[in-house]
Amino acid sequence: MAKLRNLPENKKKIILWAVAVVLGLIMGFFWVKGAANSLSKLNMNKQMQNIEIPQTSIPYIPIPDLPNIKISNNPSPTPDATPPINK
């Protein structure tokens, strides 16, 4: 520990990151191994045969025709607003 304390900061950071990468690789290896073991226990063919997708029917809903709507060039947001007075 005394040797680590006497090292410069950049070497301490390199050692820290190296240890973190090695531990990450070890944990990743065991995670992948455990996931592969869990997936190998599943029997996908048997489980896929038991899946039943429900049949649904969508009713036809007719869309009514819209009447012709006249659009005015009135810039006011409310229809009952009075038009501006031109002097």
C-alpha positions as CSV (number, residue, x, y, z in Angstrom):
1,M,0.0,0.0,0.0
2,A,2.8,2.4,0.7
3,K,4.1,1.9,-2.8
4,L,0.7,2.8,-4.2
5,R,0.5,6.0,-2.1
6,N,3.9,7.1,-3.4
7,L,3.0,6.7,-7.1
8,P,2.0,9.7,-9.2
9,E,-1.7,10.4,-9.8
10,N,-1.7,9.3,-13.5
11,K,-0.2,5.9,-12.6
12,K,-2.7,5.5,-9.9
13,K,-5.5,6.2,-12.4
14,I,-4.1,3.6,-14.8
15,I,-3.9,1.0,-12.1
16,L,-7.5,1.8,-11.0
17,W,-8.9,1.5,-14.6
18,A,-6.9,-1.7,-15.3
19,V,-8.4,-3.3,-12.1
20,A,-11.9,-2.1,-13.1
21,V,-11.6,-3.5,-16.6
22,V,-10.4,-6.8,-15.4
23,L,-13.2,-7.1,-12.8
24,G,-15.7,-6.0,-15.5
25,L,-14.5,-8.7,-17.9
26,I,-14.7,-11.4,-15.1
27,M,-18.2,-10.4,-14.1
28,G,-19.3,-10.2,-17.8
29,F,-17.9,-13.7,-18.4
30,F,-20.0,-15.1,-15.6
31,W,-23.1,-13.1,-16.6
32,V,-22.9,-14.5,-20.2
33,K,-22.2,-18.0,-18.9
34,G,-25.2,-17.8,-16.5
35,A,-27.5,-16.4,-19.2
36,A,-26.5,-19.1,-21.7
37,N,-27.1,-21.8,-19.0
38,S,-30.6,-20.3,-18.3
39,L,-31.5,-20.1,-22.0
40,S,-30.3,-23.7,-22.6
41,K,-32.8,-24.9,-20.0
42,L,-35.7,-23.5,-21.9
43,N,-37.4,-25.8,-24.4
44,M,-38.5,-23.3,-27.0
45,N,-40.3,-25.8,-29.3
46,K,-42.6,-27.1,-26.5
47,Q,-43.3,-23.5,-25.3
48,M,-44.0,-22.2,-28.8
49,Q,-46.6,-24.9,-29.4
50,N,-48.6,-23.9,-26.4
51,I,-49.0,-20.2,-27.5
52,E,-52.5,-19.4,-28.7
53,I,-53.1,-16.0,-30.4
54,P,-56.7,-14.9,-29.9
55,Q,-58.7,-14.2,-33.0
56,T,-60.4,-10.8,-33.1
57,S,-62.6,-9.1,-35.6
58,I,-62.6,-5.4,-36.2
59,P,-66.1,-4.0,-36.9
60,Y,-66.6,-1.8,-40.0
61,I,-67.5,1.7,-38.9
62,P,-68.6,3.9,-41.8
63,I,-67.2,7.4,-41.9
64,P,-69.9,10.0,-42.7
65,D,-69.3,12.6,-45.4
66,L,-68.5,16.0,-44.1
67,P,-70.7,18.9,-45.4
68,N,-69.1,21.6,-47.3
69,I,-67.7,24.1,-44.9
70,K,-67.0,27.7,-45.9
71,I,-63.7,29.0,-44.6
72,S,-63.5,32.8,-44.3
73,N,-60.3,34.9,-44.2
74,N,-61.3,36.2,-40.8
75,P,-58.1,36.3,-38.8
76,S,-59.9,36.6,-35.4
77,P,-60.0,33.4,-33.3
78,T,-63.6,33.8,-32.3
79,P,-66.5,33.8,-34.9
80,D,-68.5,36.5,-33.1
81,A,-65.7,39.0,-33.0
82,T,-66.4,42.3,-34.6
83,P,-64.4,43.2,-37.7
84,P,-61.9,46.1,-37.4
85,I,-63.1,49.5,-38.4
86,N,-61.3,51.1,-41.3
87,K,-61.2,54.9,-41.1
